[in-house]
């Protein structure tokens, strides 16, 4: 059932523990941080190449 009063739109699945969700959230945070640093590094590298090669 859909409980509109609490904002809980999906039934709780007892097979998914809170620890599992915390681990996946930490992994996702680490991945997005790594990706952000990688994109920034590539942009800086391209800017430096444009500065010194043009």
C-alpha positions as a printed NumPy array, in Angstrom:
array([[  0.   ,   0.   ,   0.   ],
       [  1.025,   3.546,  -0.566],
       [  1.35 ,   5.607,   2.59 ],
       [  0.951,   9.191,   1.425],
       [  1.092,  10.637,   4.914],
       [  4.728,   9.755,   5.689],
       [  6.271,  10.088,   2.235],
       [  7.125,   6.378,   2.237],
       [  5.978,   5.341,  -1.221],
       [  7.671,   1.954,  -1.343],
       [  7.122,  -0.909,   1.043],
       [ 10.051,  -1.791,   3.246],
       [ 12.002,  -4.754,   1.92 ],
       [ 13.338,  -6.842,   4.818],
       [ 16.064,  -8.318,   2.563],
       [ 17.787,  -4.918,   2.262],
       [ 19.523,  -3.913,   5.466],
       [ 20.388,  -0.39 ,   6.517],
       [ 24.07 ,  -1.378,   6.541],
       [ 23.856,  -2.423,   2.884],
       [ 22.309,   0.909,   1.943],
       [ 24.977,   2.816,   3.915],
       [ 27.767,   0.876,   2.167],
       [ 26.321,   1.563,  -1.278],
       [ 25.829,   5.244,  -0.45 ],
       [ 29.464,   5.499,   0.693],
       [ 30.637,   3.772,  -2.493],
       [ 28.55 ,   6.101,  -4.635],
       [ 29.94 ,   9.143,  -2.818],
       [ 33.506,   7.92 ,  -3.357],
       [ 32.805,   7.243,  -7.044],
       [ 31.302,  10.678,  -7.669],
       [ 34.179,  12.366,  -5.825],
       [ 36.733,  10.435,  -7.915],
       [ 34.869,  11.282, -11.116],
       [ 34.71 ,  14.966, -10.194],
       [ 38.462,  15.09 ,  -9.504],
       [ 39.115,  13.304, -12.792],
       [ 37.011,  15.748, -14.803],
       [ 38.673,  18.732, -13.116],
       [ 42.123,  17.266, -13.811],
       [ 41.315,  16.784, -17.506],
       [ 39.999,  20.342, -17.798],
       [ 43.129,  21.745, -16.12 ],
       [ 45.334,  19.638, -18.385],
       [ 43.51 ,  20.881, -21.49 ],
       [ 43.779,  24.48 , -20.326],
       [ 47.503,  24.104, -19.718],
       [ 47.964,  22.498, -23.124],
       [ 46.07 ,  25.346, -24.769],
       [ 48.138,  27.908, -22.872],
       [ 51.529,  26.439, -23.739],
       [ 50.893,  24.963, -27.178],
       [ 48.988,  27.805, -28.858]])
